Amino acid sequence: MEYRREGNILMAKLDHETDIFEVLTELFKDTQGAMVVSCIGMLKDFQLGYYDSESGEYQWKDYPDCMELLSLCGSAAKDGSIHLHAVVSGKDHAAVGGHLKGGMIHNVVELTAIVPEKVKLIRRLNDVTGSKLLSVE
């Protein structure tokens, strides 16, 4: 992994055959949180999910093959939790997306994130949804 930070902007090149969540956890570990604003590259061995609000559960689909990562955005909270959504496409050029679970980097991933210097990103349990949602302090 290569990365540089200038002010609150962090830019990184994430390496082939590394777990994207492990790398991002390491990248953001000494921060108050971060917002992933731009991310492209390739992923394999991941799942995309759709949250069914009626059942309160995710519907997951496996993607074992390499796919183009067209867009990835989300947040990393101060506690290390990471919430990402991805749009990917395969050889047929059809795009699919959803909540990202897991994922190995194939070739490279190029990422840009905003790392707040005074704002803390914290996940708190929401009484209405029963989910831990992002809180901005």
Secondary structure, DSSP 8 states (H G I E B T S, - for coil): -EEEEETTEEEEEEETT-BHHHHHHHHHTTSSEEEEEEEEEEEEEEEEEEEETTTTEEEEEEE-S-EEEEEEEEEEETTS-EEEEEEEE-TT--EEEEEEEEEEEEEEEEEEEE--SS--EEEEE-TTT-SEEEEE-
